[in-house]
Amino acid sequence: MRTVGEILSAKRKEMGLSFADLEKETKIRKRYLEAIEKNNYSSIAESTTVKGFIRNYAQALGLSAENILAVFRRDFKENERGQIIPRGMVEPLDEKKLYWTPKATFLVVIAFWVFIFAFFFVRQYFSFSSSPPLEVESPRDGEVIKEKAIVSGKTDRDASVKIDGTPISITEDGYFKEEIVLPRGDNVLTIESANRQGKKKIVNLKVKVE
């Protein structure tokens, strides 16, 4: 795209006019006409003066002043101090704006399902590779009891539970409760929970029977 200076320079040369000829016609000094053709507006004090010079110059060449000024506004703007500066200095020409598109929606949906799959996979991996949970509610470690002990607690619903090597049943929610008879004196109860992959969790409790 041609600049204001390029358009005016090409038209002046096409008409065979010199800067001296246009200086007489427009009453604009030669150095300002040269500055306009070089798009060098720093030597012209105010933006209103620049626009006035461009308007007069365009009209003297028989061009549409409004069209030429539109090209000028496309390439230049006035800063806070009234100076004419290229728009690229304050507005990046390659500035990118974000727009929400169907492609973006598709990518978000794909990313969501990838996240869900990854979360499920990781959860299953840790579930298979780790020991099952085992929480013994009673008896408490070091507890003194009578002849019978009630052993209860919770584990994974797919696990199997043993007390001192003897399998016991658990509910669908993973709860277990078993009554056992212990000899007098100090005893060590071993509660074991094992999942289908053979991973085990063992809790040893010391209890004393009076």
Phi, psi and omega per residue, in radians:
M1 nan 2.328 -3.114
R2 -1.397 2.588 3.108
T3 -1.545 3.005 3.099
V4 -0.999 -0.814 -3.124
G5 -1.052 -0.728 -3.137
E6 -1.157 -0.696 -3.136
I7 -1.147 -0.825 -3.109
L8 -1.174 -0.710 -3.140
S9 -1.095 -0.779 -3.129
A10 -1.123 -0.713 -3.139
K11 -1.183 -0.718 3.125
R12 -1.065 -0.786 -3.126
K13 -1.188 -0.647 3.106
E14 -1.071 -0.646 -3.134
M15 -1.485 -0.081 3.102
G16 1.223 0.561 -3.120
L17 -1.753 2.546 3.064
S18 -1.736 2.953 3.085
F19 -1.123 -0.577 3.115
A20 -1.115 -0.703 3.109
D21 -1.080 -0.779 -3.101
L22 -1.278 -0.507 3.080
E23 -1.089 -0.708 3.104
K24 -1.191 -0.663 -3.078
E25 -1.287 -0.741 -3.012
T26 -1.734 -0.253 -3.045
K27 1.139 0.378 3.087
I28 -1.788 2.298 -3.104
R29 -1.049 2.602 -3.084
K30 -0.989 -0.737 -3.083
R31 -1.116 -0.518 3.085
Y32 -1.316 -0.654 3.084
L33 -1.101 -0.725 3.101
E34 -1.121 -0.717 3.135
A35 -1.089 -0.690 3.137
I36 -1.126 -0.753 -3.139
E37 -1.146 -0.464 3.117
K38 -1.611 0.059 -3.094
N39 0.991 0.585 3.124
N40 -1.857 1.627 -3.025
Y41 -1.718 0.024 -3.105
S42 -1.190 -0.389 -3.129
S43 -1.464 -0.102 3.123
I44 -1.828 2.219 -2.913
A45 -1.024 -1.015 -2.962
E46 -2.095 2.719 -3.123
S47 -1.148 -0.628 3.129
T48 -1.128 -0.618 3.096
T49 -1.169 -0.730 3.120
V50 -1.036 -0.841 -3.118
K51 -1.129 -0.654 3.105
G52 -1.140 -0.740 3.102
F53 -1.090 -0.765 -3.133
I54 -1.119 -0.731 3.116
R55 -1.036 -0.871 -3.124
N56 -1.117 -0.705 -3.138
Y57 -1.106 -0.808 -3.134
A58 -1.087 -0.765 -3.128
Q59 -1.132 -0.637 3.126
A60 -1.144 -0.468 3.115
L61 -1.642 0.035 3.133
G62 1.351 0.371 3.109
L63 -1.710 2.798 3.089
S64 -1.278 1.999 -3.128
A65 -1.074 -0.645 -3.112
E66 -1.152 -0.693 3.124
N67 -1.159 -0.726 -3.139
I68 -1.152 -0.705 3.114
L69 -1.170 -0.556 3.085
A70 -1.128 -0.690 3.082
V71 -1.134 -0.697 3.112
F72 -1.065 -0.800 -3.139
R73 -1.154 -0.484 3.098
R74 -1.137 -0.657 -3.015
D75 -1.731 -0.395 -3.042
F76 -2.346 2.758 3.056
K77 -2.582 2.937 -3.123
E78 -1.716 2.272 3.105
N79 -1.512 -3.058 -3.059
E80 -1.113 -0.419 3.140
R81 -1.639 0.139 3.107
G82 1.430 0.185 -3.140
Q83 -1.535 2.563 3.086
I84 -1.532 2.113 -3.124
I85 -2.345 2.653 3.090
P86 -1.057 2.479 -3.138
R87 -1.090 -0.509 -3.136
G88 -1.073 -0.340 3.141
M89 -1.355 -0.375 -3.121
V90 -2.146 -0.315 3.132
E91 -2.285 1.742 -3.140
P92 -0.888 2.261 -3.086
L93 -1.203 -0.437 -3.115
D94 -1.825 0.413 -3.135
E95 -1.047 2.274 -3.096
K96 -1.827 2.362 3.090
K97 -1.885 2.572 -3.131
L98 -1.561 2.227 3.094
Y99 -2.195 2.401 3.109
W100 -1.450 2.104 -3.063
T101 -2.134 2.868 3.061
P102 -0.995 -0.594 3.113
K103 -1.115 -0.697 3.118
A104 -1.118 -0.708 3.099
T105 -1.065 -0.769 3.133
F106 -1.062 -0.771 -3.129
L107 -1.142 -0.658 3.114
V108 -1.132 -0.733 3.127
V109 -1.107 -0.780 3.125
I110 -1.072 -0.779 -3.140
A111 -1.088 -0.648 3.122
F112 -1.090 -0.825 -3.110
W113 -1.222 -0.585 3.054
V114 -1.092 -0.729 3.114
F115 -1.093 -0.785 3.139
I116 -1.063 -0.768 -3.132
F117 -1.112 -0.783 -3.126
A118 -1.097 -0.729 3.124
F119 -1.080 -0.788 -3.140
F120 -1.121 -0.743 -3.121
F121 -1.093 -0.816 -3.134
V122 -1.116 -0.719 3.141
R123 -1.101 -0.755 3.136
Q124 -1.163 -0.646 -3.136
Y125 -1.076 -0.844 -3.138
F126 -1.176 -0.548 3.120
S127 -1.146 -0.701 -3.120
F128 -1.382 -0.536 -3.029
S129 -1.631 -0.140 -3.105
S130 -1.932 2.836 3.131
S131 -1.250 2.653 3.123
P132 -1.243 2.679 3.086
P133 -1.210 2.638 3.112
L134 -2.594 2.005 3.129
E135 -2.131 2.020 3.140
V136 -1.698 2.086 -3.105
E137 -1.533 -0.624 3.088
S138 -2.681 2.612 -0.027
P139 -1.375 2.931 3.091
R140 -1.489 2.652 -3.138
D141 -1.095 2.221 -3.132
G142 1.493 0.104 -3.100
E143 -1.261 2.540 3.064
V144 -1.780 2.158 -3.047
I145 -2.234 3.041 3.038
K146 -1.457 -2.713 -3.038
E147 -1.154 -0.684 -3.081
K148 -1.779 2.501 3.089
A149 -2.099 2.362 3.059
I150 -1.713 1.986 3.125
V151 -1.766 2.057 -3.133
S152 -2.433 2.759 3.137
G153 3.020 -2.823 -3.072
K154 -2.526 2.492 3.074
T155 -2.516 -2.971 3.092
D156 -1.220 2.494 -3.060
R157 -1.164 -0.366 3.129
D158 -1.639 0.033 -3.113
A159 -1.540 2.928 3.036
S160 -2.022 2.572 -3.053
V161 -2.160 2.425 3.065
K162 -2.262 2.496 3.040
I163 -2.060 2.028 -3.062
D164 0.909 0.676 3.072
G165 1.512 -0.068 -3.120
T166 -1.762 2.124 3.141
P167 -1.139 2.476 3.044
I168 -2.253 2.837 -3.102
S169 -1.512 2.670 3.056
I170 -2.239 2.789 -3.139
T171 -1.424 3.064 3.124
E172 -1.135 -0.369 3.123
D173 -1.617 -0.013 3.115
G174 1.626 0.121 3.127
Y175 -1.474 2.580 3.078
F176 -2.422 2.658 3.129
K177 -2.738 2.157 -3.075
E178 -2.483 2.420 3.095
E179 -1.762 2.224 -3.124
I180 -2.276 2.689 3.125
V181 -1.807 2.271 -3.104
L182 -2.079 2.598 3.089
P183 -1.284 2.795 3.127
R184 -1.117 2.624 3.126
G185 1.792 -2.834 -3.107
D186 -1.424 2.370 3.127
N187 -2.335 2.663 3.028
V188 -2.095 2.053 3.097
L189 -1.640 2.324 3.105
T190 -1.991 1.949 3.100
I191 -1.856 2.203 -3.059
E192 -2.180 2.327 3.057
S193 -2.110 2.295 -3.111
A194 -2.294 2.407 3.092
N195 -1.645 -3.084 -3.056
R196 -1.230 -0.325 3.130
Q197 -1.574 0.049 3.104
G198 1.512 0.061 3.090
K199 -1.322 2.367 -3.026
K200 -2.143 2.629 2.982
K201 -2.242 2.207 -3.062
I202 -2.134 2.365 3.068
V203 -2.153 2.201 3.103
N204 -1.881 2.257 -3.110
L205 -2.174 2.348 3.045
K206 -1.664 2.188 3.091
V207 -2.298 2.668 3.137
K208 -2.120 2.279 3.130
V209 -1.799 2.211 -3.122
E210 -1.427 nan nan
